[in-house]
Amino acid sequence: MKQQIRFCKSFDGTRIAYATVGEGPPLVRAPHWLTHLEYEWQNSIWRFWLEALSRGRTLVRMDERGCGLSDRDVRELSLSHYVNDLEAVIDAAGLERFALFGHSQGGAIAMEYAVRHPERVTHLVLLGTYIRGRFKRAPERREEWEAQLKLIEVGWGRDDPSYRQLFASQFIPSATLEQLRQMCELQRVSSSPADASRILRSFYNIDVSESVPRISCPTLVLHVRGDLRVPFDEGRQIAAMIPGARLVPLESPNHILLQHEPAFGQFLEELDGFLPGGGQGFPALTAREAEILEQIAQGLDNAQIAARLALSEKTVRNHITHIFDKIGVESRSQAIVLARERGLGQRSRPS
């Protein structure tokens, strides 16, 4: 799997970096704080996220202005600018209709985009996000938030990682020491201390409460109960305000879900069940079902599929039952023949 990094210009001439990876129906990840398209690809915290999100899909993601490979030291940082940058990337990528994923601060950007462009967003997925930034939802704690912003300005550029460690431990409190080290490094490379403070301040001032009730596409809201960065109540409020939205609580202390925790597996199950399927020649299948059919076409048994996709064998069996019903076969051998006739199973098969 290889990502392709490109650049486009936003409305004000700012150069925005974006990357695509995978094949299938497009899934756009809205921009959020602390990204770097190249470093994320090498970082074990994010690499498995990118691989999982791009299975059976074309994943499009970007570095926001002031961050990663996009232009640094830009004059303007605001919700409106972030949404405009997302518009520029989507147009440059040639996307007409797509699913949109907003994680953390990216959720507010995704919600605002979905209101501006209801004809383009087919499905909206929100994880660990909020309607109002910290200055808006907890003004009585502003002095505390200002102190954290000052820590970023004075400490993030130093070789000593202890200043960055505070934020890393809030994002992933159950992480290993190596994962915390990688998170600290991501903070260092993603933007300058001055830009990081400005970006975070702009997010602290976000308020999309007027836009949220106008979202009209199918929406899935997922939120970790023990999130130290964004209170669970924010997710509950979003789900209550978006017509028809469904809330899925996740059990974890981590704002960024880690690979081997059950909450990440649950997130993927919900995501794959919610988004349109990407199976070649099998439009009725969900992305997860298409992925399992691909494994079947390669000749893998249930135990091998479960191990490869980090699922239980019972979950695999349940998926296979649904797959057989949807594609109209009665046996595994019939499924293999039909899947291979339609182009699946062409990747490396076990000997």
HELIX and SHEET records of a PDB file:
HELIX    1   1 LEU A   37  GLN A   42  1                                   6    
HELIX    2   2 SER A   44  LEU A   53  1                                  10    
HELIX    3   3 LEU A   79  ALA A   92  1                                  14    
HELIX    4   4 GLY A  106  ARG A  116  1                                  11    
HELIX    5   5 ARG A  134  ARG A  137  1                                   4    
HELIX    6   6 PRO A  139  ARG A  141  5                                   3    
HELIX    7   7 ARG A  142  GLY A  155  1                                  14    
HELIX    8   8 SER A  162  PHE A  171  1                                  10    
HELIX    9   9 LEU A  177  SER A  190  1                                  14    
HELIX   10  10 PRO A  193  TYR A  204  1                                  12    
HELIX   11  11 VAL A  212  ARG A  214  5                                   3    
HELIX   12  12 PHE A  232  MET A  241  1                                  10    
HELIX   13  13 PRO A  262  PHE A  274  1                                  13    
HELIX   14  14 ALA A  287  ALA A  297  1                                  11    
HELIX   15  15 ASN A  302  LEU A  309  1                                   8    
HELIX   16  16 GLU A  313  ILE A  327  1                                  15    
HELIX   17  17 ARG A  332  GLU A  341  1                                  10    
SHEET    1   A 8 GLN A   4  LYS A   9  0                                        
SHEET    2   A 8 ARG A  15  GLY A  22 -1                                        
SHEET    3   A 8 THR A  58  MET A  62 -1                                        
SHEET    4   A 8 PRO A  26  ARG A  29  1                                        
SHEET    5   A 8 PHE A  98  HIS A 103  1                                        
SHEET    6   A 8 VAL A 121  LEU A 127  1                                        
SHEET    7   A 8 THR A 219  VAL A 224  1                                        
SHEET    8   A 8 ARG A 246  LEU A 250  1                                        
END                                                                             
